[in-house]
Amino acid sequence: MNQTVTFRSTHALTQTMAYYAAFIALGLTTASLGPTLLGLSKQTGSELSQISFLFTARALGYLVGSFIGGRLYDRLPGHRTMAAAVLAIAVALAFTPTAPLLWLLTVVLLAIGFMEGVVDVGGNTLIVWVHRERVAPYMNGLHTFFAVGAFLSPVLITQAILLLGSFGWGYWLLALLLLPVAILLFPLPSPQPIVEHAEHARVRPQLRVLWLFCVQFMLVAGAESSFGGWIFTYAVKSGLADETTAGYVNAAFWGAFLLARIASIPLAARVRPRVIMSVDLTLALLSLAVLFVLPNSNVALWLGTALFGIGIASAFPTLITFAGRHIVITGAVTGWFFVGASLGGMIVPWLIGQVFETAGPTVMLLILSGALALAFVVFGVILTLTRK
């Protein structure tokens, strides 16, 4: 009996480590667009208002990948599905700095977004299936490793620019780093779903609760991806940093994001998700106030960036954990959550891009503040309904 328990524990640990590796890869991919946005603009001869459509394309792909991916994990071996998606991302990343036309680059980002959605849904679903009711600290750990990749991505790209004179080498390095992850995942036995596919109709959540969670994921993910994607350009266009320094400001966001997610692992086992979520949104709004009140201060830029990273870091995994206490997490349900998240990643960064050059960099802060204020309201409604 003890040997069986030990085997299951070791197997669960191996699976968890594989998901963590996949989320490092996901973080490397997700954070690569922000510090290369100006370079890709020059590569394709596009204006910022045009190149910002890359956020929309990737988010649209992510939306479709989340929707389809959730159903794939309910039907196919999860680890092989995730391995194939990671491998496809590596190929697309390698092609990104060679695309000379905006429409071609848009297709590449659409494909990357699709595979990101498949990987993201897979990690968040499979880790719940492995750890069940004890998933909270493991879930925060999963998203902490995403932050590791997201922190390293702008650093690696900035170093590639400094040492080799081209951000393309950064993309090729990221593609190379993803290959071992696909090799690790492919042979691992996949976990069993919480409920069989035939039983899904019995555990369907109330639609209004599901849609409210989707809206909350949209707002939180939209704020997170927008800040990470636009802070580099904000710092440059505000005159507060050159491109090299802005790359490190971008890395500071992901570094603070990483440290906050590490700190959230023990907190998730001790503090209620509703409390963590409320504190996260408050800190994120406070950071935007710092940037807005002191728009010409380098200190405020670094402080506000770090504070936003701390505030938004654990909001997404905490929301998943909170949802899991009120909804049975199937692949399809997780897929809907990430459809909401992808809509946020599509709409909010695109909206910033449409008005950034005409209204000025400060408009980024105003749009993000509005999204987070609305997130507060939606979360309050969710709390009211789930208590009933």
N, C-alpha and C positions, 0 to 999 in steps of 0.2 A: 504493500500500500504506500509506504513512504517513498519507494523507488518510483512509483507512478506519479505521485505528487511532485517529486523532484524533476522528473522528465517533463511534466506539463509546465512547471515553472521555468525550466531552462528553455523549452520550446517557445513559451510566451515571451521570454526575454530576447531570444533570437529574432522573433517576429518584430518585436517593438524596436530593436536596434535597426532592423531593415527599414521600418517606417521612418525612423529618425534620419537615416541616411537619405531616404527619398525626399524628405522635407528640407534637408540641407540643399539638395539639388533644386528643389522648387524655389527656395529662397534665392539661390544664385541666379536663377532664370528671371524671377519676378522683379528683382531690384536692378536688373541690367539696363532697362530702358531709360530710366531717369537720367543717369550720368552720361548717356550716349545720345540723348535727344537732340542736342545741338549738332553733334557730329553727323547723325543720320539726316538732319535737315540739310546740312551742307552736301552730304553724299548724294541726296536725291534732288537738290536744288529747290527745296520747298520752304515756305514760310512756316512760322510756328503754328499759326491757325490751321494750316494744312497737315503738318506733321503730327499735331495732337490727335489726329484721327487714328493714329496707331494705337492709342489707348483704347479707343472705341472698338477697333478691329480685334485687338487681343481680348478685350472683355466680351465681345460678341462670340468669339471662338470659345472662350471660357464658359459662357452661358450654355452653349450647345454641348460642350464637353461635359459640363456638370450634369445636365439633364440626361444625356445618353449614358454617361459614365455611371451614374447612380443605378441605372437599370442593368448595366453590364455586370456590376459587382454582385447583383442579386442572382445572376444567371451563370457567370463564368468564373473560373479560378482567379481569385483576386490578385495574387502576386504576379501571375503572368500578364494580366491586363495592365497592371501598374508598370511592370518592367518594359513592356512594349511602348507605353506612353513616354517613359523617361528616355528611351532610346530615340524615339521620334523627335523629342525636344532637342536632344543633342545634335541631330542632323540639321534641324531648322536653325539652331543657334549658329552653327558653322556657316550656314548660307547667308545669314543676316547682313554681315558687312560687305557682301559681294553684290547685293541687289542695288542696281543703279537708279531704278525707277520707283516712284512712290507707290504705284499700284502693285508692283511686284513685292515690295517690302510689306505692304498691307496684307497681301496673301500669306506671306511668311508669318507675320505676327498673328494672323487669324489662326493658322495651324498651331503655333506655339500656345496660344490661348486655349485652344481645344484640348490639347494634351495636358496643359496645366490644370484644367478643370477635371480631367480624368484622374490625375495624380492626387489632387487635393481632396476630391470626394472619396477616393480610395483610402487614403491615409486616415481620414477622419471617420470613415465607416468601419474599416477593418480593425482599428485600434479599440473601438467600442465593442466589437465582436470578440476580441481577445480578452479584454479586461472587465467587460460588463459593468456592474454597479460600482466597481472600484476604479473607474477610468479617469476620474478628475485629475489627479496629479500626472498621469501618463499623457492625458490630452494636453495639458499645459506644457509638458515636456516636449511633445510632438511639435507644438507651435514655437517652442523655444529654439528647436533645431532649425525651423524655418528661418527664424531671426538670425541664427548663425550664418546661414547661407546668404541672407539678405544683407548682413553687415559686411561679409567678405566680398560680395559682388562689386560694389563701387570702389572698394580698395584695390581689388585686382585689376579692374578696368583702368583706374587712375594710374596705377603703376605701369600698366601696359602702355598707356599714352606717354608717360614720362620716359620710360626706358626704350620703347620701340617706336614711338612717334605715331602710333595708330591705335584707336580703340578696337579695331578689328582683331588684333592679337588677344585682347581681353575676351572677346566672344569665342575665339577658337580655344582658349584655355578653359573657359567654362564648359564648352562642349566636351572637351577631353575629360574633365572632372566628373561628368555625368555618366560616362560609360561604366565604371565599376559598380555604380548603384544598380543599373539594369542587370548586370551580371550577378550581383548579390541577390536580387529579388526573384529572378526567374525560377530557380530550382526549389525555393521554399514551399512547403505545403501551406495552402491557404486556410484561414480559420473558417469555422462554420457560422452561418448567419444566425442572428438571434431568433428569427422566425423564418420558417420556410416560405418560399415565394407564394405557395398556394394559400397561406394563411394571412397574407398582407391585408386583404379586405377586412379582416376581423380587427386589426389593430390600427386602422386608419385614424388619424387625429381629427379633431374638429377643424373645419376648414378655416374659420375666422382666426383661430389660434395659429394655425400653420401659416396663413398669409401675413399675420402680424409679425411672426418670427422672420419670415422672408423679407419684409420691409425693414426690420431691424438689422438683419444681415446686410441688406443693401446699403443702409446709411453708414454702418460701422466700416464695412469693407471699402465703400466709396471714399470715406474720409482717410482711411489708412493708405490706400493705393494712391490717392491724389496727393497727399503730403509727400509720400516717398517718391512719387513720380515728378512732382513739380518744385520741390524745395531747391534742387540744383539750379533750375532756371530762375526761380524767384531770387536766389542769392546773387546770381550774375546780373540779372536785369535791374535789381534794386541798387546796383553799384556797391554792394557790400563785400563782394568776393570776385576773384578771377575764376577761371574754369577749374584750375587745380584746387584752389581753396574750396570752391563750391562742391567739388567731389568729396572732400573730407567732411564738409558740412553734411552732405548726404549720408556719408558713412557714420557720422555722429548720431544722426537720427536712428539708423539701424543698430548702432552700438547701444544706445540707450534702450531701444526696443528690445535688444537681446538681453541686456542686464535685467530689465523689468520682467521679461518672461522667465528668466532663471529664478528670480525672486518669487514669481507667482506659483511655482511648482509646490513648495511647502504651504503657501497660503491657500491654494486650492483645496488642500486636504483639511483645512481648519476653518476657513471663512466661507460663509454662504455666497453662492454665485451672485445673488442679487446685490449684496453689499459691494463686492468687487466691481461689478458692472457700474454701479452708481459712482464709485470713486474714480474709475477709469474715465468716464465721460466728463466728470468735473475737472480732472487734471488736464484733459485734452482741451477743453474750452478755456481754461486758465492760461494755457500755453499760447493759444491764439491771441488772447487778450494782451499778453506780453509783447508779442510781435507787432500787434496793431498799435499799441500805445507808444512803442519805441521803434518806429520803422527805420530809423537811420542809425541804429546802434548795433555794432558788431557783437557786443556782449549779449544783447537781447536776441540776436539771430541764433547764436549758439545755445543760449539758455532756453529760448522758446522751442527750438528744434529738439533739444534733448528732452524737455518736459513733455512735448507732444509724443515723442517716442515712448516715454515711460507711461503716459496716460493711455495711449491707444493699444499698447502691447498685448495685454491680456484680455482685451474686450472680446475679441473674436472667439478664442477657445472657451472663455467663460460663458459666452452666449450658447455655444454648442452644449457645454455641460449642463447649463440651466435648462435648455430645451429638452435634453435627455431625461430630465426628471419629470417631464410632463407629456412627452411624446415618445413612442417606441421608435428607436432609430433603425430604420431599414435603409438600404442603399437608395431607394426612391425618395425617401424623406430627406436624407442628406443631400441628394441631388437638388431638391427644391430649395433647400437652404442656400446652396451654392449658385443656383440660378439667381436668387436675390442678390447674393454677393457680387456676381458677375454684372448684374444690372447696375449696381453701385459703381463698380470699377469701369463701367462703360459710360455712364451718364455724367458723373461728377467730374472726372478729369477732362472729359470732352467739353463740358460747360466752361470749365476754367480756361481751356485753350481758346474758346471762341471769343472771350472778352479780355484775355490777358493783355494783348498788345494795345487794345483801344482804351481799356479802363485802368491799366497799370497793374503792377504786381500785387497791390493790396487787395485786389478783388479775389485772389485765391483765399485769403484769410476770411473774407466775408462769406464766401460760398461754403467753406468748411465749417464755419461757425453756425450757419443756418442748418447744415446737415446734422451736426451734433446736437443742436437744440431740439430738432425734430426727433432725433433718436431718443432723447430724454423723455419726450412726450409718449412715443410709441412704447418704450419700455414700461412706463407707468401704466399704460393700458394693459399690457401683457400681465403685469403683476396683479392688476385688479381681476382680470379674467381667470388667471390660474389659481388665485386664492379662493375664488368662488367655486 
